Amino acid sequence: MGESGLVPPPVATFDPVTTYPGLKAALSACAGDVETVLEELLPKSGAAHGRVHEAMRYAIFAGGKRLRPFLILESAALFGVPRRRALRTAAAIETLHTYSLVHDDLPAMDDDDLRRGQPTTHRRFDEATAILAGDALLTLAFEILAAPETHPAGEVRAQLVARLAQAAGSDGMIGGQMLDIEAPGQNPGAPEVMDLQRRKTGALFTFSCLAGPVLAERGAADLAALEAYAEAFGLAFQIADDLLDVLGAVETAGKAVGKDQALGKATLVSLWGVERAQAEVRRLAEAASAALAPYGAAADVMRALPFYLLDRGA
């Protein structure tokens, strides 16, 4: 496809159900490959200050689907980006995402005891160590992106660093967390909840989807297509996660459930009800799939991913 515009090629009707086997295999392969790179990049715990390294590794290797790295690898594959470059970028987003989880779990924030089915970092170690481990994971993300091994062009590395800083900063993920802290008792409506979710959760998904065309040095048309996908996917993911909080079990969620209702937090599920929320996840999944139509069958696995969320939040 050219830089002047995106022309959808003729493709067969997309069936997300039949794509699930390929999706699950791709998720598993992504997790394994990203963890191999993370093993290389994370500091070992042999130094005198090794307790913080141990806590970093504990948080990183606690499991998870590695969805953000997956989106980076898949979006990069659409444009033929060398896999090693994509893997390093994927490792960076996972260190930053994990930092946010470590800090969100702290008593001053969400005060959670479980993350991915095991004790949270501050429970396994202590609060001070968890804070330092989170800080170290955050800064490691930018160290990875700034290294020439991630991309030979300094302009591309600078763009990755700037985009991730914006996504994670006070107008992105951190701004969303601030809104989340202030939300109880404020009776926000659906627009306010969606704004919170676009910042707290959606901003990192957007970075992950745009990383592919950025690494490939593509133009505005490709950036717009991947951003449209990310917008729909990010909101679908959060609604599905909120459905899991209402309908799921601890064993399925890997974390405490029912906390949003207990804390009086407004979600789209609490505002709309379960049935409408499930319908909205499907609508968003279809919108995300449609955004990738210009890429044909090459994007089938990415297009299946938001439908996979329907099962997760069912």
N, C-alpha and C positions, 0 to 999 in steps of 0.2 A: 504494500500500500504506500502511496506517496505522501509527501509532506503537505500537498495542496488539499488533501481531504481523504476521508475514509470511505471506500466503496465496499459495501458488504458483498462477499462472494456468495454464490449459491451454495447452500448447505442443507443437509437433511434435517428433518424436524428433530429438535433436541429433546431427549427424554432423560430427565435427571435421575430417574430410578435406575435405568440401565447403566448410568454412568457411576453410580455409587461404588461398585467394586474397584474401578480405577481410581476414584477419589480416595478411598480408604488406603489403598496401596500407596498412593502419592503422599498422603499425610504421613504415613509410617516411614516412607523413605526420606521425606523431608526432615522429620524429627531425628532420625538416625544421623543423617549427614550434618545437620546443624549442630547436634551435640558433639560430633567428632571435632568440628571446628571450634566450638566453645571450649572443649577440653584442651585444645592447643592454645587458645587465647587467654583463658583465665589463669591468674597466677596460682602457683602451688602454695601449700601451707607450711613450708619448711622454715620460714624466717621467724624472727622473734615476734613479729607482729602477725604471725600466721593465723591467729584466731579469726581475724576479719576475712582472710582468704577462705578459711574453712566455712564461714557463714555465707560468703558469696557463692561458693560451690554448692552448699546445702540448698540455697534458694533456687539456683539455676537448674540443678539436676533433680528437682522434686517432681518432675513429670510435666504433664500438660500436652495439649495437642500441637503447640507451636504454630498457631494459625497465622500470626503476623509474619514469621519467617516463611511460612508456606506461600502467603500472598506475594512476598518478594520474589521467591524462586519462580513461581508461576508467571508473574507479570514480566520478570526478566526473560524467561524462556520464550515468551511471545515475540521478543525482539532479538533473539540470538545472543544475549549477553553471556559471556563466559561464566560457567557455573561457579568457579572459585570466587569471582567478584560478587556474584549474587549471594553466595554463602557467607562471605564476610559481612555484607550488608545485613543479611538475615541474622547473623550472630549479634550484630550491634543492636538491632531492634529488640531482640530477646533479652539482652542485658538491661536495656532501658525499661522495657516492660516489666521485667522481674523486680527492678528497683521500685517501680510504682506499687507493685503488689506487696513487697516487704514493708513499705511505708504505710500503705493503706491499711494493713493488718494491725498496726500499732495501736495500743490503748487510746492514744490521743485522737486516732482517726476512727476506724471501724471496729477496733477491739475484737479481732477474730482469733480463735484458737486453732482453726484448721485451714489449711490451704493445700489444694490438690491431694486431699486425703491424709495429710500428715501434719504434725504440729507446725504452726507458723514459725518464722525465723526468730522472732523475739521470745517465743515460748521455748524453742530448742536451745537458744543461747541466752540472750538478755536484751533489754531494750536498747542500751547504748551500742552494743555490737550490731544489732539489727539496723540501727540508723546509719552507722558507719559502713556496713555492708551495702546498704542501699545507695549511699552516696558514691561508693567505689564502683558499683555496677553502672550507675548513671554516667560517671566520667569515663569509664571504660568504653561505653558506646561511642563517644565522640573520638576517643583515641583510635578505635578501630576504623571509623569512617575517614579519619584524617590521614591514615597511612597510605602510601603509594600502592601497596598491595591491593587495596580496595578498588582503585581505578588509576590508570596512569595520568589522567588529566586532572590537574589541580582545580580547574573550574568545576568539574563534575564533583569532586570530593567536597569542595566548598558548598556546592548546591545541596548535596546530601546533608552536610552538617547544618546548614541554615534551615532546611526544611524540617529536619528532625527537631531542632531547637524550637522552631515555631510550633510544631505539633505537640511537643511535650511541655511547652512553657505556659505562662500565665494566661494567655488567650486560648490555649489548647487544653491539654490534659489536666494541668494544675488548676486552670480556671474552672474546669468542670468539677474537679474535686472540691473547690471552694464553694461552688453552687450546691453541691451535694451536701456539704456540711451545714449550709445555711437553710436547706430546703425544709426540714421538719418544722411543722407549725406554720409554714407560709402558704399552704394550700395552692401550690402552683398548678396551672392548667397544662394541657398537652403541649402547647408551643414551648413553654418554659422547660418542661421535662425533656422534650426533644433537643432543645438547645444545650441543656446539661449533658445529655448523652452524646451528642455530636462532638462535644469538647472532651469529655472524660474518656470515652471509649472510641468514638469515631475518628478522632484526629490521628491516632497511631495507625489505624487501618488505612486511612487515606495516604499517609506517608508510605506504608508498605506497598500499596497498589501503584503509587507513582514512582517508586524506586526503580521499577523496570524500565519505563521510558526515560527516566533521568540517567540511569546507567548506560542506556543505549544512545543517549544524546538525540532523542526524538523530539518532534515539534509539538505545537499546541494541540493538534487534532488528537494525537495519541494520549497526551496528558488529560485532555477533556474526557475522552472515553473511559479511561481508567479511574478518573475522579468520580464520574457518574456511577460507575460500578461500586466504588468504595463508599459513596454516600448511602446508597441503598443497602449495601451489605452491612455497614456498621450499625445502622439503625435496626436492621433485622436481627443482627447478633444480640444487641442489647435487649430487645423485646423477648427473644428466645431465652436469654439468661434470666430475665425477670419472670418469665413463665416457669422456668426451672425452679426458681426460688419459691413459687407458689405450689407447683405440682410435683416437684422432684423430691428425691430422698437424698440424704447425706452421701450414701454410697454412689449415687449417680452423679451428683453435683461435685463431689470432692471437697465440699466446704459446708459450713452451716447453712441451712435453708430456713425460710420463714422470717429472716431478719428484717426485711424491708417493711413488712406489715407490723412487726413488733416495734420498730423504731418510728413508725408513722411516716415513712418515706413514700411520697407519691411516685408511682410508676405508670407507664401506659397501660399495664395490666390492671392496676387498681382503678385507673380512670375509665377504662373502656370495658373491662371485664375480659375473662379468658377467651371467650369465643371470638370477639372482635379482634383481640390482640393476635390470636392465631391466624385469623384471616389477613391481618396486616403484614405479618411475617411472610405469608405466601405472596401477597402483592409486591412486597419489596424484593423478594427472591426473584420474581418474574421481571421486575424492573432492572435488577442487577444483571440478570441473564441477557436481557435485551441490549444493555449497554455494550456488551462484548460481541454482539452479532458481527461487527466488521472483521473479527479475527477468525470466524468460522470454527471448524472442529478443533483447531489448536487451543481454543479457550474452553473446551468442554469441561475440563476438570474444575476450573475456576467458576464456571457457570453452575456447576452442580453444588458447589459449596453452600450457598445460602439455602438451597432446598434441604440439604443435610441438617440445617438448623431447625427445620420444621419438626424432624423426628426428635431432636434434642430437647425442644421445648414443648413437645406434644403432651 
